[in-house]
Amino acid sequence: MDKEIEIDPRWQKVLDRDETADGEFVYAVRTTGIYCRPSCPSRRAKVKNVQFFAGPDEAEEAGYRQCQRCTPRGQSLQELNTEIVIAACRLIEGSGSQPNLSHLAKSTGLSTSHFSRVFKAATGLSPKAYGVAHRNKKLRDKLANDDVSVTTAIYDAGFNSNSRFYENSNDFLGMTPSTFKKGGANTEILFAVGQCSLGAILVARSKKGICAITLGDDALALVHDLQDRFPKAELVGGDEEFERQVAQVVGFVETPGLGLNLPLDIQGTVFQQRVWNILREIPAGETRTYAEVAKMIGDPKSARAVAQACASNRIAVAIPCHRVVRSNGELSGYRWGVERKRALLTLEAKA
């Protein structure tokens, strides 16, 4: 057996039919004279007959012809699916109301079930959840405009009924829309500040769930930051039940293996939510690069936007942006300091 091919790390990607490796290289089979993408579903070749090339040009110069099944010179299945999902997202975003699933699937030429799988694999959300997240962001943007009334914001965001909207407004705003528009006026947010091995830690909760976990050297500065986010909200010291939740967070920081299962009040753009949902799937003790996360959300060219989404995260440890590193493995910026990022990864490595 050819020892060099056997130990080539690219061979494992071929065995795994790794779609994220498409575009990185192609492999050719000497016995067939054909070259393929790493993700090609064709029958496995024997490793001794495999040769790797940087791309199609190099493979064809060596005398190989492209596979007609995976067409390495054309779009990959992942690229085609990404185009389909982008078109569906634009359709959702441009509609006055949420398009139904069958209509979306029909517009892409896929079956309803296949479209749902492709969409969720690319975005991390179902088409309905994506539509809801986009509508909610649109509402928050409208409410932030002093010249737009609450009623106008509700209808402009795509809600068809005032009464139906108000039934669920607390679920995605954490408060009524008029209160949100006033910077959280008359809203009660429970909070507590404690100490952990990383310094001061502040945990805050709205009616919907945990809305902030922040870290720092100065406890008072963390409280001021919370006040800046909700300038007119009523910040209240936590009760006994909330103190137990804070203890869970602190315990999770010190012993990541315990896990953390608390309701979160996550507010962000659709893209940010896609990134944050993926981050929550990274196991403790493991890391991913910004480029890998970009591929995981189906948008390989968005590594920089992924980094910005990580920087926008205000719920430390529960949304583990500290598990994302540079492509060379080095630690990059962290909202609460690179040293805290290193300390968190060290704690998780020992768990």
C-alpha positions in Angstrom: 0.0 0.0 0.0 1.2 3.5 -0.9 2.3 4.8 2.5 2.2 8.5 1.4 -1.4 8.3 0.2 -2.4 6.3 3.3 -1.3 9.0 5.7 -2.5 11.9 3.5 -5.1 13.8 5.7 -7.1 14.5 2.5 -7.9 10.8 2.2 -10.1 10.9 5.3 -12.1 13.8 3.9 -12.7 11.6 0.8 -13.8 8.8 3.0 -16.1 11.1 4.9 -17.4 12.7 1.7 -16.7 16.0 3.3 -18.7 18.7 1.5 -16.7 21.5 3.3 -13.5 20.2 1.5 -15.0 20.8 -2.0 -12.8 23.4 -3.7 -9.8 22.6 -1.5 -8.6 19.8 -3.7 -9.7 17.0 -6.1 -8.8 13.3 -6.2 -8.2 11.1 -9.2 -8.4 7.4 -9.6 -5.7 5.8 -11.8 -7.8 2.8 -12.7 -10.7 4.9 -14.1 -8.9 8.0 -15.3 -11.5 10.2 -13.6 -11.1 12.9 -11.0 -13.8 13.9 -8.4 -14.7 16.2 -5.6 -14.0 15.1 -2.0 -17.8 14.8 -1.5 -18.5 12.7 -4.6 -21.0 9.9 -3.8 -19.4 7.5 -6.3 -18.2 4.1 -5.2 -15.0 4.3 -3.0 -11.7 3.7 -4.8 -8.8 1.9 -3.3 -6.4 4.3 -1.7 -3.4 2.8 -3.6 -5.1 4.0 -6.8 -5.8 7.5 -5.7 -3.9 10.6 -6.5 -4.5 14.1 -5.1 -4.4 17.4 -7.1 -4.9 21.1 -6.0 -7.7 21.5 -8.6 -9.3 20.5 -11.9 -6.7 22.1 -14.1 -3.9 20.2 -12.5 -5.8 16.9 -12.7 -6.6 17.4 -16.4 -3.0 18.3 -17.2 -2.1 14.9 -15.7 -4.5 13.3 -18.2 -7.7 12.8 -16.0 -11.2 13.7 -17.0 -13.9 15.1 -14.7 -16.5 12.9 -13.0 -20.0 13.4 -14.6 -21.7 12.7 -11.3 -20.1 15.3 -9.1 -18.8 17.7 -11.9 -15.8 19.2 -10.2 -15.7 22.0 -12.7 -19.3 23.0 -12.0 -21.1 24.0 -8.9 -21.0 21.6 -6.0 -24.2 20.3 -4.4 -23.4 22.5 -1.4 -23.1 25.6 -3.7 -26.3 24.7 -5.5 -28.1 24.3 -2.2 -26.7 27.6 -0.9 -28.0 29.4 -4.0 -31.4 27.8 -3.4 -31.5 28.9 0.3 -30.3 32.4 -0.5 -33.2 32.8 -3.1 -35.7 31.4 -0.5 -34.4 33.8 2.2 -34.8 36.8 -0.2 -38.3 35.6 -1.0 -39.1 35.4 2.8 -37.6 38.8 3.5 -39.4 40.4 0.6 -42.8 39.1 1.4 -45.4 41.1 3.4 -46.3 38.0 5.3 -44.7 34.6 5.9 -44.8 32.5 2.7 -46.1 29.0 3.4 -43.7 26.1 3.1 -45.2 24.5 0.0 -44.9 27.8 -1.9 -41.3 28.2 -0.9 -40.4 24.7 -1.9 -42.2 25.1 -5.2 -40.3 28.2 -6.0 -37.0 26.2 -5.6 -38.1 23.2 -7.6 -37.6 20.9 -4.6 -40.1 18.7 -2.6 -41.3 20.2 0.6 -39.4 17.8 2.8 -36.2 18.1 0.8 -36.3 21.9 0.8 -36.9 21.9 4.6 -33.8 19.8 5.1 -31.6 21.8 2.8 -32.8 25.1 4.3 -32.2 24.1 7.9 -28.8 22.6 7.1 -27.7 25.9 5.6 -29.2 28.3 8.0 -29.6 26.4 11.2 -33.3 27.4 11.3 -36.5 26.1 9.7 -38.0 28.4 7.0 -40.7 29.4 9.5 -38.2 30.2 12.2 -36.1 32.2 9.7 -39.2 34.2 8.7 -40.1 34.8 12.3 -36.6 36.0 13.2 -36.5 38.3 10.2 -39.9 39.8 11.0 -38.9 40.3 14.7 -35.7 42.1 13.7 -37.7 44.3 11.3 -40.0 45.1 14.1 -37.2 46.0 16.5 -35.6 48.3 13.8 -39.0 50.0 13.3 -39.6 50.5 17.0 -36.2 52.1 17.3 -37.3 54.8 14.9 -38.8 57.7 16.9 -40.9 58.8 13.9 -42.7 55.4 13.6 -45.7 54.6 15.9 -46.0 51.2 17.5 -49.0 50.3 15.4 -47.2 51.3 12.2 -44.2 49.3 13.2 -46.3 46.2 13.9 -48.0 46.3 10.5 -44.8 47.3 8.6 -43.0 44.4 10.1 -45.6 42.0 8.6 -47.9 41.3 11.5 -51.5 41.1 10.2 -53.3 41.6 13.6 -52.6 43.8 16.5 -54.3 41.4 19.0 -52.4 38.4 17.7 -49.2 40.2 17.9 -49.7 41.4 21.5 -50.4 37.8 22.6 -46.8 36.8 21.8 -44.9 40.1 22.0 -43.2 39.3 25.3 -41.8 36.1 23.8 -39.5 37.8 21.3 -39.1 41.3 22.8 -39.0 40.3 26.4 -41.4 43.2 27.0 -44.3 45.0 25.3 -43.5 46.9 22.1 -44.3 50.3 23.7 -41.9 49.5 26.5 -39.3 48.3 24.1 -39.6 51.6 22.2 -39.1 53.5 25.4 -35.8 51.8 26.1 -37.3 49.2 28.5 -39.4 51.6 30.6 -41.3 49.9 33.3 -39.7 46.6 32.5 -38.3 44.5 35.3 -34.9 42.9 34.7 -33.5 40.7 37.4 -29.8 40.8 37.8 -27.0 39.7 40.1 -23.3 40.1 40.2 -21.0 37.5 41.6 -17.4 36.4 41.4 -15.8 33.4 39.6 -12.3 32.5 38.6 -12.5 34.8 35.6 -13.4 37.9 37.8 -16.7 39.6 38.2 -19.7 38.0 36.4 -23.1 39.6 35.9 -26.2 37.5 35.0 -29.5 39.2 34.0 -32.9 37.8 33.1 -35.9 39.2 31.4 -39.3 37.6 31.5 -38.3 35.4 28.5 -34.9 34.2 29.9 -31.3 35.0 30.4 -30.6 38.2 28.4 -27.0 38.9 29.5 -24.0 37.1 31.0 -21.0 39.5 31.1 -17.5 39.2 32.5 -15.1 41.8 33.7 -12.7 43.1 36.4 -15.1 45.8 37.8 -18.6 44.6 39.0 -19.9 48.2 38.9 -18.9 48.6 35.3 -20.9 45.5 34.4 -24.0 47.0 36.0 -23.5 50.3 34.1 -23.2 48.3 30.9 -26.5 46.6 31.6 -28.1 50.0 32.4 -26.8 51.4 29.1 -28.6 48.5 27.3 -31.9 49.1 29.1 -31.7 52.7 30.1 -35.3 52.9 31.3 -35.8 49.4 32.7 -36.1 48.7 36.3 -33.1 46.7 37.4 -34.0 44.5 40.4 -31.8 42.3 42.5 -32.6 38.7 41.9 -34.8 36.6 44.1 -33.9 33.1 45.5 -34.9 31.3 42.4 -32.8 33.6 40.2 -29.8 33.3 42.6 -29.9 29.6 41.9 -29.7 30.2 38.2 -26.8 32.5 38.7 -25.1 29.8 40.8 -25.7 27.4 37.8 -23.9 29.9 35.5 -21.0 30.3 37.9 -20.8 26.5 38.3 -20.8 26.0 34.6 -17.9 28.5 34.2 -15.8 26.6 36.8 -16.9 23.1 35.7 -18.0 23.1 32.0 -18.8 19.4 32.2 -21.9 20.2 34.3 -23.6 21.7 31.2 -26.0 24.7 31.2 -29.7 24.4 30.5 -31.3 27.7 31.0 -33.9 29.6 28.9 -32.2 32.3 26.9 -33.6 35.6 25.7 -31.5 35.8 22.5 -32.0 39.0 20.4 -30.0 39.5 17.2 -30.2 39.6 13.5 -31.1 36.5 11.5 -27.4 36.0 10.6 -26.3 36.4 14.2 -28.8 33.9 15.4 -27.6 31.4 12.8 -24.1 31.8 14.0 -25.0 31.7 17.7 -27.1 28.5 17.2 -24.1 26.8 15.6 -21.8 28.0 18.4 -24.1 26.2 20.9 -23.5 23.0 19.0 -19.7 23.1 19.5 -18.9 20.6 22.3 -17.0 21.8 25.4 -13.3 21.2 25.0 -13.4 21.7 21.2 -12.9 24.7 19.0 -13.8 25.7 15.4 -12.2 28.4 13.2 -14.2 31.3 11.9 -14.0 29.8 8.4 -15.3 26.4 9.7 -18.3 28.1 11.3 -18.9 30.0 8.1 -19.0 26.7 6.2 -21.3 25.2 8.9 -23.9 27.9 8.3 -23.7 27.3 4.5 -21.9 30.6 3.8 -18.2 29.8 3.3 -17.3 33.4 2.4 -18.7 34.9 5.6 -15.8 34.3 8.0 -15.4 38.0 8.8 -19.2 38.4 9.4 -19.0 35.3 11.7 -16.3 37.1 13.7 -18.5 40.2 14.0 -21.4 38.0 15.2 -19.2 36.5 17.8 -18.2 40.0 18.9 -21.8 41.0 19.2 -22.7 38.2 21.5 -23.7 39.5 25.0 -24.4 36.1 26.6 -21.0 34.7 27.5 -20.4 31.0 28.0 -24.0 30.0 27.3 -23.4 31.1 23.7 -19.8 29.9 23.6 -18.1 32.4 21.2 -14.9 31.6 23.1 -14.7 28.3 21.2 -14.0 30.0 17.9 -10.4 30.7 17.0 -8.3 31.8 14.0 -7.4 29.4 11.2 -3.9 29.0 12.7 -5.3 28.1 16.1 -4.4 31.4 17.7 -6.9 33.1 20.0 -8.3 36.3 18.5 -10.3 39.1 20.2 -12.9 38.3 22.8 -15.5 40.7 24.1 -14.4 40.0 27.7 -10.6 39.7 27.0 -8.4 37.2 25.3 -7.0 36.0 28.6 -10.5 35.0 29.8 -11.0 33.2 26.5 -7.8 31.3 27.1 -8.9 30.5 30.7 -12.3 29.2 29.5 -10.7 26.9 26.9 -8.2 25.6 29.5 -11.1 24.8 31.9 -13.0 23.0 29.2 -9.9 21.1 28.1 -9.6 19.7 31.7 -13.3 18.8 32.0 
